[in-house]
Amino acid sequence: MANLSVSFHGVQFGNPTVLASGVLGVTSSTWRSVVQNGAGGITTKSIWLEEHHGHPNPTMITTPYYMMNAVGLSDAGVEKASSEIASFSNEKPSPLIASIVAGTPGDFEQVAEKVAGLPVDIIEVNISCPNVESEFGRPFACVMPDAKRVTEIVKAAAKKVNPNLPVIVKLSPNVESITAIANACAEGGADGFCLINTIGPGLAINLETRMPILSNKVGGVSGPAIKPVAVKMVRDVYTATKLPIIGTGGITTGLDALEIMMAGATLVGVGSAVYYRGIDVFKKMTHEMNEWLDKNGVQNVAEIIGTVKM
Ligand SMILES: Cc1cc2nc3c(=O)[nH]c(=O)nc-3n(C[C@H](O)[C@H](O)[C@H](O)COP(=O)(O)O)c2cc1C
């Protein structure tokens, strides 16, 4: 069997699959069970400074090809997250990536400072959620100077507390040039990226009522249909920055994982696939990866990163 371990900015993962932010709850017991089901790492739901209420139900629809959600980043705030993170780190079954979110650069600074003092391995800066636009305006990830400024602020705040903690930025696909945004974040001090967040927003209509299905009317699109967009954007950002990437977006099988790694991802984020294939999707995916790697004589999965021939 091939060696599936990878190193992401110096953090060692047993295999490249990582639970994507926002999926499968916020408790340490859920994170532990995700690791028991084969995940190489965990990303927390995006953590706010204070409690944040999301949108009312219905917040999610699932189809065979895509999902659409407008959960709206509901979260109990950094104090509650701290105790879950502490509990997870007692056993530390895998690396933990803490996703943080805020509506202003000042709040980003505060939440980054608090989270950098916790036993986490990487901070992921969520500047790309399309579902809170009505509250906060255009996501920072869609405006180049904002993306750079938030990156600088979070990096400086984290550095004060824990100088070696990697800070990665979660990018939005809903932009004119993802490489321009990625380069701006790299100038701001980003150590890597996670991409992509959901696409859209999209709209789904109930034919009987002629009304939007989601209470928020629109939502972010995820799942199998968005994979080719994610693969292309990972390729673009990898080529432009050479920084490590968590490739996310529609990754559902082990072969999908290998595909986005060939595009340049070191780790692979798994979100919607948990709904399609169950919590043991991570075990299924690593098994599928191993089968392909063995058949093709690849001994270390890390060898395939960025090897697409364009
Ligand atoms: C129900 C749901 C909630 C999500 N919440 C978050 C979140 O809190 N923070 C974040 O950065 N991304 C969030 N996302 C985006 C995912 O992390 C991921 O980037 C996106 O869904 C694409 O990957 P996928 O196709 O594997 O789901 C959420 C996605 C879904 C489906």
The ligand as an SDF file (V2000), in Angstrom:
LIG
                    3D

 31 33  0  0  0  0  0  0  0  0999 V2000
  -23.7380   22.9760    5.0300 C   0  0  0  0  0  0  0  0  0  0  0  0
  -22.4670   23.6900    4.7160 C   0  0  0  0  0  0  0  0  0  0  0  0
  -21.9150   24.5790    5.6480 C   0  0  0  0  0  0  0  0  0  0  0  0
  -20.7120   25.2330    5.3700 C   0  0  0  0  0  0  0  0  0  0  0  0
  -20.1650   26.0770    6.3040 N   0  0  0  0  0  0  0  0  0  0  0  0
  -18.9390   26.6170    6.0860 C   0  0  0  0  0  0  0  0  0  0  0  0
  -18.2740   27.3630    7.1100 C   0  0  0  0  0  0  0  0  0  0  0  0
  -18.7540   27.5130    8.2490 O   0  0  0  0  0  0  0  0  0  0  0  0
  -17.0650   27.9230    6.8040 N   0  0  0  0  0  0  0  0  0  0  0  0
  -16.4480   27.7520    5.5760 C   0  0  0  0  0  0  0  0  0  0  0  0
  -15.3370   28.2470    5.3650 O   0  0  0  0  0  0  0  0  0  0  0  0
  -17.0420   27.0040    4.6060 N   0  0  0  0  0  0  0  0  0  0  0  0
  -18.2570   26.4480    4.8340 C   0  0  0  0  0  0  0  0  0  0  0  0
  -18.8480   25.6750    3.8620 N   0  0  0  0  0  0  0  0  0  0  0  0
  -18.1260   25.4720    2.5590 C   0  0  0  0  0  0  0  0  0  0  0  0
  -17.3350   24.1610    2.5470 C   0  0  0  0  0  0  0  0  0  0  0  0
  -16.3300   24.1310    3.5370 O   0  0  0  0  0  0  0  0  0  0  0  0
  -16.7030   23.9210    1.1540 C   0  0  0  0  0  0  0  0  0  0  0  0
  -15.7620   24.9410    0.8830 O   0  0  0  0  0  0  0  0  0  0  0  0
  -17.7240   23.8940    0.0250 C   0  0  0  0  0  0  0  0  0  0  0  0
  -18.9210   23.2780    0.4440 O   0  0  0  0  0  0  0  0  0  0  0  0
  -17.2070   23.1570   -1.2130 C   0  0  0  0  0  0  0  0  0  0  0  0
  -16.8150   21.8380   -0.8830 O   0  0  0  0  0  0  0  0  0  0  0  0
  -17.7840   20.5500   -1.0490 P   0  0  0  0  0  0  0  0  0  0  0  0
  -18.2910   20.5490   -2.4540 O   0  0  0  0  0  0  0  0  0  0  0  0
  -16.9080   19.3780   -0.7270 O   0  0  0  0  0  0  0  0  0  0  0  0
  -18.9070   20.7090   -0.0590 O   0  0  0  0  0  0  0  0  0  0  0  0
  -20.0520   25.0140    4.1160 C   0  0  0  0  0  0  0  0  0  0  0  0
  -20.6120   24.1200    3.1860 C   0  0  0  0  0  0  0  0  0  0  0  0
  -21.7960   23.4530    3.4720 C   0  0  0  0  0  0  0  0  0  0  0  0
  -22.3530   22.4780    2.4430 C   0  0  0  0  0  0  0  0  0  0  0  0
  1  2  1  0
  2  3  1  0
  2 30  2  0
  3  4  2  0
  4  5  1  0
  4 28  1  0
  5  6  2  0
  6  7  1  0
  6 13  1  0
  7  8  2  0
  7  9  1  0
  9 10  1  0
 10 11  2  0
 10 12  1  0
 12 13  2  0
 13 14  1  0
 14 15  1  0
 14 28  1  0
 15 16  1  0
 16 17  1  0
 16 18  1  0
 18 19  1  0
 18 20  1  0
 20 21  1  0
 20 22  1  0
 22 23  1  0
 23 24  1  0
 24 25  2  0
 24 26  1  0
 24 27  1  0
 28 29  2  0
 29 30  1  0
 30 31  1  0
M  END
$$$$
